[in-house]
């Protein structure tokens, strides 16, 4: 395509040749310029009309804004309703959690009345309405406070239960010899060396030499020595002035200061010291006073029976000759 441009007197002229590609590019540039100009003009007229309240443009702006607000309000309402339903589910779960906490509180030694801070709710639905944003925020704040209170109470109960578990683990209820038979019991007996009546301050477990001796509870080794009467002896402190003693061992596997856990091997059965044959002499001392170890072991057996689902109780200790 050729364009010839001349001046007013036709004295000068200029020919412009546009190929197909140049023609398309020129058309696109011209269209783009017109679109930008139209958009700018429309924007200026629309803003000016909206700002000055021109009749037609003002009504159009109000219609657009009203529709936008309605869509936004509908969107917010749907979200608020969804959040309110979720909040109701959370409150229901919190009520269930409180019921569980009330049952656990008895085990932890916490007053159940402290758990019932949120009253039960229910009944038939007569009418309902959507929650406002302020009401939803207030309900969430109340739920947050209740959750913090429950967290504190659960922390207390966890601490109480942990302390109880630790105390149980520190009480000597584990039988120190698994395969042994009970020989001499706690109390007065005829001494095998003197033939006279003497107080036997522990339990004798008859077992073969080398049989494992297990710690009756967790604690700290406070003595490990070769005693003239007890032979190779180990003493474990379980706290609260409670000590267990394991005597006449052939070999000791722990030393003073070691931390011991329940059921850990501490020595082997032997016949060292004042002994007539291989056995374990087991003592329980409270504030230095010998106690009947059978009471502690029986408490451990009763606890095992209570936890067991089977009806069969563990076999009792068999009575053998005295040592």
C-alpha positions in Angstrom: 0.0 0.0 0.0 1.3 3.4 -1.0 0.6 6.7 0.8 1.5 10.1 -0.9 1.8 13.1 1.4 1.9 16.6 -0.2 1.9 20.1 1.2 -0.8 22.7 0.5 0.8 24.0 -2.7 1.5 20.5 -4.0 5.1 21.6 -4.3 6.5 18.9 -2.1 5.3 15.3 -1.8 6.5 12.2 0.0 5.6 8.6 -0.7 5.2 6.0 2.0 5.1 2.4 1.2 3.6 0.1 3.7 4.0 -3.6 3.3 1.5 -6.1 4.8 3.5 -6.5 8.0 4.0 -2.8 8.6 0.3 -2.3 7.9 -0.7 -4.8 10.5 1.7 -3.3 13.1 0.4 0.2 12.4 -3.2 -0.9 12.8 -2.4 -2.7 16.1 -0.5 0.4 17.4 -3.4 2.6 16.4 -5.9 0.3 18.1 -3.9 0.1 21.2 -3.6 3.9 21.4 -7.4 4.3 20.9 -8.1 1.7 23.7 -5.7 3.4 26.1 -7.2 6.8 25.4 -10.8 5.4 25.7 -9.9 3.7 29.0 -8.3 6.8 30.4 -11.2 9.0 29.4 -13.8 6.5 30.8 -11.8 6.3 34.0 -11.6 10.0 34.3 -15.3 10.5 33.5 -16.4 7.7 35.8 -14.3 9.0 38.8 -15.3 12.5 38.2 -19.0 11.6 37.9 -18.9 9.4 41.0 -17.1 12.1 43.0 -19.4 14.9 41.9 -22.6 12.8 42.0 -23.7 12.9 38.3 -27.1 11.3 38.1 -26.5 8.4 35.8 -22.9 7.6 36.9 -23.7 8.1 40.6 -26.6 5.6 40.4 -24.3 3.1 38.5 -21.6 3.5 41.1 -24.1 2.9 44.0 -25.4 -0.2 42.2 -21.9 -1.6 41.7 -20.8 -0.8 45.3 -24.1 -2.3 46.7 -23.6 -5.5 44.7 -20.0 -5.7 45.9 -20.9 -5.2 49.5 -23.7 -7.8 49.3 -21.3 -10.3 47.8 -18.7 -9.5 50.5 -21.3 -9.7 53.3 -22.6 -13.0 52.0 -19.1 -14.4 51.8 -18.4 -13.2 55.4 -21.7 -14.6 56.6 -21.0 -18.0 55.1 -17.5 -18.0 56.7 -18.9 -16.9 60.1 -21.6 -19.7 60.0 -18.9 -22.3 59.1 -16.7 -21.0 62.0 -19.7 -21.0 64.4 -20.4 -24.7 63.5 -16.7 -25.5 64.0 -16.8 -23.7 67.3 -19.8 -25.7 68.4 -17.9 -28.9 67.6 -14.9 -27.7 69.6 -17.1 -26.9 72.6 -18.7 -30.4 72.4 -15.2 -31.9 72.4 -14.2 -29.7 75.3 -17.2 -31.1 77.3 -16.0 -34.6 76.5 -12.5 -33.7 77.5 -13.8 -32.4 80.8 -15.7 -35.7 81.4 -12.5 -37.6 80.8 -10.5 -35.2 83.0 -13.1 -35.7 85.8 -12.5 -39.5 85.6 -8.7 -39.2 85.6 -8.7 -36.6 88.4 -9.6 -39.2 90.9 -6.5 -41.2 90.0 -4.4 -38.1 90.2 -5.8 -36.9 93.5 -7.3 -33.7 92.1 -10.6 -32.5 93.3 -13.2 -33.3 90.5 -15.0 -30.1 91.3 -12.1 -28.1 89.8 -12.7 -29.8 86.5 -16.4 -28.8 86.2 -15.9 -25.2 85.2 -18.0 -25.5 82.1 -21.6 -26.5 82.6 -23.3 -29.0 80.4 -25.5 -27.7 77.6 -28.3 -29.2 75.6 -32.0 -29.2 74.8 -34.2 -28.9 71.7 -33.6 -26.2 69.1 -36.5 -23.7 69.1 -35.0 -21.0 66.9 -31.6 -20.1 65.7 -29.8 -17.1 64.4 -26.4 -16.4 62.9 -23.7 -15.2 65.3 -22.2 -11.8 64.7 -18.5 -11.3 64.4 -18.3 -9.8 67.9 -20.2 -12.7 69.4 -18.0 -15.2 67.6 -14.8 -13.4 68.9 -16.2 -13.3 72.4 -17.0 -17.0 72.3 -13.6 -17.8 70.9 -12.0 -15.8 73.7 -14.0 -17.8 76.3 -13.0 -21.0 74.7 -9.4 -20.0 74.7 -9.6 -19.2 78.5 -11.3 -22.6 79.2 -8.6 -24.4 77.1 -5.8 -22.7 79.1 -7.5 -23.7 82.4 -7.9 -27.3 81.1 -4.2 -27.3 80.1 -3.2 -26.2 83.5 -5.3 -28.9 85.2 -4.1 -31.6 82.9 -0.5 -30.5 83.6 -1.2 -30.9 87.3 -2.8 -34.3 86.9 0.1 -35.4 84.7 2.5 -34.4 87.4 0.5 -36.1 90.1 0.3 -39.4 88.0 4.0 -39.2 87.2 4.8 -38.8 90.9 2.6 -41.7 91.8 4.2 -43.9 89.1 7.7 -42.9 90.3 6.7 -43.7 93.9 5.4 -47.1 92.9 8.6 -47.8 91.0 10.5 -47.0 94.1 8.6 -49.4 96.4 10.3 -52.9 96.6 7.5 -55.1 95.2 9.6 -56.9 92.6 10.6 -60.5 93.7 14.4 -60.5 93.8 14.8 -64.1 92.8 12.6 -65.4 90.0 13.3 -69.1 90.3 13.9 -69.4 94.0 11.8 -70.9 96.8 11.2 -69.2 100.1 13.2 -70.6 102.9 13.2 -68.8 106.3 10.6 -66.2 106.7 10.8 -62.9 108.6 10.5 -63.3 112.4 11.7 -65.3 115.3 13.4 -68.7 114.4 16.0 -71.2 115.7 19.4 -69.9 114.6 21.1 -72.6 112.5 24.5 -71.8 114.0 23.7 -71.3 117.7 20.5 -73.4 118.0 18.9 -70.5 120.0 15.9 -68.4 119.2 16.9 -65.3 117.1 15.1 -62.7 115.1 15.5 -63.3 111.3 15.3 -59.8 109.8 14.5 -60.8 106.2 13.5 -63.4 103.8 15.7 -66.3 102.6 15.3 -67.3 98.9 16.8 -70.8 98.3 18.3 -70.9 94.8 21.3 -72.3 93.0 24.6 -70.5 93.0 24.8 -68.0 90.2 21.1 -67.4 90.0 20.4 -63.7 89.2 19.5 -61.4 92.0 17.2 -58.6 90.8 16.6 -55.2 92.3 13.2 -55.1 94.0 12.7 -51.4 93.1 14.6 -48.6 91.5 17.1 -46.6 93.5 20.7 -45.8 94.2 23.3 -48.2 95.5 24.5 -46.9 98.9 26.6 -49.8 100.0 28.5 -52.6 98.2 30.9 -54.4 100.5 32.1 -57.7 101.9 30.4 -57.9 105.3 31.4 -60.4 108.0 27.8 -61.6 108.5 26.2 -60.8 105.2 29.1 -61.7 102.9 29.0 -59.9 99.6 26.2 -57.4 100.2 24.4 -54.7 98.3 22.2 -52.0 99.7 19.9 -49.9 97.5 18.3 -46.7 98.8 14.8 -46.1 97.3 14.1 -42.8 99.0 11.8 -41.9 101.9 14.2 -43.8 104.3 13.5 -47.1 102.5 16.4 -49.4 101.8 16.6 -53.0 100.5 19.6 -55.3 101.4 20.8 -58.3 99.3 23.2 -60.5 101.1 25.4 -63.7 100.7 26.0 -63.0 97.0 28.6 -65.0 95.1 29.3 -62.0 92.8 28.1 -58.4 92.7 27.5 -56.5 89.4 27.0 -53.0 90.7 28.9 -50.5 92.8 28.2 -47.7 95.2 26.6 -44.7 93.6 25.1 -46.6 90.7 21.5 -45.8 89.6 19.4 -48.9 89.6 16.1 -49.6 87.9 13.5 -52.1 89.0 14.3 -55.7 87.9 17.9 -54.9 87.1 20.5 -57.6 87.9 22.6 -56.5 90.8 24.3 -59.8 92.0 24.4 -63.6 91.8 23.2 -66.0 94.5 26.0 -67.4 96.6 26.8 -68.6 100.1 29.4 -66.0 101.3 29.4 -64.7 104.9 27.4 -66.4 107.7 25.5 -68.9 105.5 24.9 -72.6 105.5 24.2 -72.9 101.7 23.5 -70.9 98.5 20.6 -68.5 99.0 19.7 -64.8 99.0 19.0 -63.1 102.2 16.7 -60.2 101.4 15.8 -57.3 103.8 13.6 -54.2 103.7 14.5 -51.5 106.2 12.4 -48.4 106.9 14.3 -45.7 108.8 16.8 -48.4 109.6 14.2 -50.8 111.2 13.8 -54.2 109.5 10.3 -54.8 108.0 8.7 -58.0 106.8 9.6 -58.0 103.0 6.7 -60.4 102.4 4.2 -57.5 102.9 5.9 -55.5 100.1 6.1 -58.5 97.7 2.5 -59.4 98.4 1.5 -55.9 97.5 3.3 -56.3 94.2 1.5 -59.6 93.5 -1.9 -58.1 94.3 -1.1 -55.2 91.9 -0.1 -57.6 89.2 -3.3 -59.6 89.7 -5.4 -56.4 89.5 -3.8 -55.4 86.2 -4.0 -58.9 84.7 -7.0 -59.8 82.6 -6.7 -63.5 83.4 -8.3 -65.1 86.4 -5.2 -67.0 87.4 -3.1 -65.4 90.2 0.7 -65.8 90.2 1.9 -68.9 92.1 2.7 -68.3 95.8 6.1 -68.7 97.2 6.9 -72.3 98.2 8.2 -73.0 101.6 11.4 -74.9 101.9 13.9 -75.6 104.7 15.4 -72.7 106.7 18.8 -71.3 106.1 
